């Protein structure tokens, strides 16, 4: 019997790499996609699990990059059984001071690229009446997030998109799950320019990316609508997200995201 095939974007490091490793460990061949030189090293690490790995080095913040990825997926002649749409970046800082181009690129990757890839995946999966899609949103998508205003908005978009798409597909063999991590020990905060913040220095140690990935795949295979991952604190914050007043959530986030040099 031919091995099942999974697709993971943003798979060169962090949660994406761990999602790909988790799927390989569970017996899936994996297509991994990301932009940059770290992808080959990630592929070698995933191959150690003994399954086929196909690398696609593409900038998924561009329409051409997403088209390139989907073209290479189609060339394999195999349907995608599981897709983890995980690629994303962050930008930290006050909106009045942050770089507009960096934020628009973030919107292109986190939102536009997600929709573009999902369109092809959903059409393929609904035609076959089978498949599972995991969207990496964030607990930030339910928060008031000063100093990450645009990032949190992109993740609110992804979360809403995942929930709505899940409902549209409820009478098909295709399931959709939203993965909502809290601060996780990856290079996300470094890339977002948030090293000199409480969350960049301490908060990210709350969760490890392998735990987030494992809980995400468990929820996906169980057909759940979403999962808060992975620490107890993240799960508690998720439960309270729609109960705590916005001003309180904003103050909490401001404390974590404000540079230590400004405190």
C-alpha positions in Angstrom: 0.0 0.0 0.0 1.4 3.4 -1.0 2.4 5.6 2.0 0.2 8.5 2.7 1.3 12.0 1.8 1.4 15.2 3.9 2.3 18.8 3.1 3.8 21.1 5.6 4.6 24.8 4.9 7.0 26.8 7.0 8.8 23.6 7.7 12.4 24.7 7.8 12.3 25.3 11.6 10.2 25.6 14.7 6.7 24.3 14.8 6.6 23.5 11.1 9.7 21.3 11.3 8.2 19.5 14.3 4.9 19.0 12.4 6.8 17.4 9.5 8.8 15.2 11.8 5.7 14.1 13.7 3.9 13.2 10.5 7.0 11.3 9.2 7.1 9.5 12.5 3.5 8.5 12.0 4.2 7.0 8.6 3.6 9.8 6.2 5.8 10.9 3.2 6.2 14.6 3.5 6.4 17.6 1.1 8.0 20.4 3.0 8.0 24.0 1.8 9.8 27.2 3.0 12.0 29.9 1.6 15.7 29.9 2.6 18.8 27.8 3.1 17.6 26.0 6.2 15.2 23.8 4.2 17.8 21.2 3.2 18.9 20.7 6.7 15.3 20.2 7.8 14.7 17.7 5.0 17.7 15.7 6.2 16.4 15.6 9.7 13.0 14.5 8.6 14.4 11.8 6.4 16.0 10.2 9.4 12.5 8.9 10.2 12.8 6.7 7.1 10.2 8.3 4.8 10.3 10.2 1.5 10.8 13.9 1.8 10.2 16.4 -1.1 11.7 19.9 -0.6 10.1 22.9 -2.3 12.0 26.1 -1.7 9.5 28.8 -2.5 8.4 32.2 -1.1 4.9 31.6 -0.1 4.3 35.4 0.5 4.1 35.6 -3.3 1.4 34.3 -5.7 4.2 32.8 -7.9 5.7 31.0 -4.9 2.4 29.3 -3.9 1.8 28.4 -7.6 5.3 26.9 -7.7 4.6 24.8 -4.6 1.2 23.5 -5.9 2.7 22.7 -9.3 5.4 20.5 -7.6 2.8 18.9 -5.4 0.7 18.0 -8.5 3.8 16.6 -10.3 4.0 13.9 -7.7 0.7 12.4 -9.0 -0.4 11.7 -5.4 -3.2 13.4 -3.5 -2.4 15.2 -0.2 -3.9 13.3 2.7 -2.9 15.9 5.4 -2.0 19.6 4.8 -0.5 21.7 7.6 -0.7 25.3 6.5 1.8 26.7 8.9 4.0 29.3 7.2 3.9 32.6 9.0 6.0 35.4 10.4 5.5 38.2 13.0 6.4 41.8 13.3 6.7 43.4 16.8 6.5 47.0 17.8 4.1 50.0 17.9 2.1 50.2 14.7 3.1 53.9 14.3 6.7 52.9 14.3 6.9 49.5 12.5 7.9 49.0 8.9 4.9 49.0 6.5 6.6 46.7 3.9 7.4 44.1 6.6 3.8 44.1 7.8 2.3 43.9 4.3 4.7 41.0 3.5 3.4 39.4 6.7 -0.2 39.8 5.5 0.7 38.3 2.2 2.3 35.2 3.9 0.0 34.7 6.8 -3.3 35.5 5.1 -3.1 35.7 1.3 -0.8 32.7 0.8 -2.9 30.7 3.2 -6.0 31.4 1.3 -4.4 30.7 -2.1 -2.9 27.3 -1.0 -6.1 26.3 0.8 -8.1 26.9 -2.4 -6.2 24.3 -4.3 -6.1 21.9 -1.4 -9.8 22.1 -0.6 -10.8 21.6 -4.3 -8.6 18.5 -4.5 -9.8 17.1 -1.2 -13.5 17.7 -1.8 -13.2 16.1 -5.2 -11.9 13.0 -3.5 -14.1 13.5 -0.4 -11.2 12.9 2.0 -8.4 14.9 3.6 -7.4 16.9 6.7 -6.2 20.5 7.0 -4.4 22.0 10.0 -4.2 25.8 10.0 -1.6 27.3 12.4 -3.4 30.2 13.9 -2.4 31.5 17.4 -3.8 32.3 20.8 -3.0 35.9 19.7 -5.9 35.6 17.3 -8.2 35.9 20.3 -6.3 38.5 22.1 -6.0 42.3 22.2 -2.3 42.5 21.2 -0.6 45.9 21.4 2.8 45.9 19.8 1.7 42.9 17.6 -1.4 44.5 16.2 -1.1 43.4 12.6 0.3 40.0 13.5 -2.6 39.2 15.8 -5.0 40.4 13.2 -3.6 38.0 10.6 -4.0 35.2 13.1 -7.6 36.2 13.9 -8.1 36.0 10.1 -6.6 32.5 9.9 -8.7 31.3 12.9 -12.0 32.7 11.5 -11.2 31.2 8.1 -10.5 27.8 9.6 -13.7 27.8 11.6 -15.8 28.9 8.7 -14.2 26.5 6.3 -14.7 23.7 8.7 -18.5 24.4 8.8 -18.7 24.6 5.0 -17.1 21.1 4.8 -19.0 19.5 7.7 -20.9 17.2 5.3 -17.9 16.0 3.4 -15.0 13.8 4.2 -12.7 16.8 4.7 -11.9 18.1 8.2 -10.3 21.4 9.3 -8.5 22.0 12.6 -7.0 25.2 13.9 -3.8 25.0 15.9 -3.5 27.8 18.4 -0.1 27.9 20.1 0.9 30.3 22.7 4.5 31.6 23.1 6.8 28.7 21.9 10.5 28.2 22.0 11.3 29.0 18.4 13.1 31.8 16.6 9.8 33.5 16.0 10.4 36.3 18.4 13.9 36.9 17.2 12.7 37.3 13.6 9.9 39.6 14.8 12.4 41.9 16.4 11.2 41.0 20.0 14.3 39.7 21.7 14.3 42.5 24.2 10.8 41.7 25.6 9.5 39.5 28.3 7.8 37.2 25.9 10.9 37.0 23.7 13.1 36.1 26.6 10.9 34.1 29.0 7.5 33.5 27.7 8.5 31.4 24.7 10.0 28.8 27.1 6.4 28.0 28.2 6.0 25.5 25.3 8.3 23.4 23.2 7.6 23.1 19.4 7.6 19.3 19.5 4.8 19.4 22.1 2.8 21.9 20.1 3.2 19.8 17.0 2.2 16.5 18.7 -0.9 18.1 20.2 -1.8 19.7 16.9 -1.5 16.4 14.9 -3.4 14.5 17.7 -6.3 17.1 17.4 -6.2 17.0 13.6 -6.5 13.2 13.5 -9.2 13.3 16.1 -11.2 15.7 13.9 -11.3 18.5 16.5 -12.1 22.0 15.5 -9.1 23.6 17.3 -6.5 23.0 20.0 -4.7 25.4 22.4 -1.1 24.2 22.6 0.9 23.3 24.4 1.4 24.7 28.0 -1.2 24.7 30.7 -0.9 28.5 30.8 -1.7 28.7 27.1 -4.7 26.4 27.5 -6.0 28.5 30.5 -5.5 31.7 28.5 -7.5 30.2 25.7 -10.4 29.3 28.0 -10.4 32.8 29.4 -9.9 34.6 26.1 -13.5 35.4 25.5 -14.3 36.2 29.2 -11.5 38.6 30.2 -12.3 42.2 29.2 -10.3 43.6 26.2 -8.6 46.3 28.3 -7.2 43.6 30.7 -6.0 41.4 27.8 -4.4 44.5 26.2 -2.6 45.4 29.4 -1.3 41.8 29.8 0.0 41.6 26.3 1.5 45.1 26.5 3.6 44.0 29.5 4.9 40.9 27.7 5.6 42.6 24.3 7.0 46.0 25.5 10.8 46.2 25.2 12.6 45.8 28.5 14.5 49.0 27.7 11.3 51.0 27.8 10.0 49.6 31.1 
